[in-house]
Amino acid sequence: MDRSGRESLLYETVFRNADGIPTDSHRGDRPLERCHNSVGQGMRSVDVGSLSSRVTQKIETREPMRILLVEDDLDLAQFIRKGLKEEQYAVDFAADGEEGLALALGNPYDLLILDIMLPRLDGLTLCRRVRAKGNVTPVLLLTARNTVEAKVSGFDTGADQFLPKPFAFAELLARIRALLRRGGPQQLVHLKAANLELDPASHRVWRAGQEIPLTNKEYALLEFLLRNKNRVLTRTAIIEHVWDISYDPMTNIVDAHIRALRAKIDRGFSPSLIATVRGAGYMLEEPESVA
């Protein structure tokens, strides 16, 4: 089967594109010294110095599930990584078995996704060596050989599940969820600040009991702000977490999405939560009287 035919079978899931919010490129990354309140009247600013004595609150929920993907097909790897990140998983990547083994043994993961046919060290050997070290992290093997012999060999090395290629991305997600559930209950506690609430399990958001629809990027941005409540986040940190690209100081994509998010979760509500910190970045600030 030629490349286009293989990809047409594999890429059965359509990914959401980045939000098409207009940007104002000539503004660049100038520090913003003020921000609108919830009703668009008056201004308030947060001085960096005044935050020095604030105690950062403990994050009430666990970090995102972290997955290691070891796959030498770079196109397929990019496809999987993009989809998993859009589903709010943190993804590390290796293109060969030796690098994958080093990562698997050197870092805590919730799941390992291993291709069987890997350069330098095949996926079966990688899985066997991981298990030999006492690592019980769930393992999902990707294979182009959907035979009984291949599955038996995989299970004998300690793998938990197989997924034959080509596959639908929805099936990959279902298998991932099943393995993560098997590995232990996911403690996805609601994220809260004042009367704002976010449910990581359903990707739903409410303000004062009213559900607020958000785009994928707006949701990811709000979740990042909530997980770091009362902590100043630089534009660099935000863009690298939400967009997973190198920061370009000439873009104002963060500012544009902050404006869009404010319009949905702050406008018409009280108190106003998203603060602009002069010369630093942004912060989701929960007033002490509400904490």
Buried (B, 14 or more C-beta within 10 A) or exposed (E): EEEEEBBEEBBEBEEEEEBEBEBEEEEEBEEBEEBBBBEEEEEEEBEEEEBEEEEEEEBEBEEBBBBBBBBBBEEBBEBBBBBBBBBBBBBBBBBBBBBBBEBBEEEEBBBBBBBBBBEBBBBBBBBBBBBEEEBEBBBBBBBEBEEEEBBEBBBEBBBBBBBBBBBBBEEBBEBBEBBBEEBEEBEEEBBBBBBBBBEBEEBBBBBEEEEBEBBBBBBBBBBBBBBBBBBBBBBBBBBEBBBEEEBEEEBBBBBBBBBBBBEBBBEEBEBBBBBBBBEBBBBBBBEEEEE
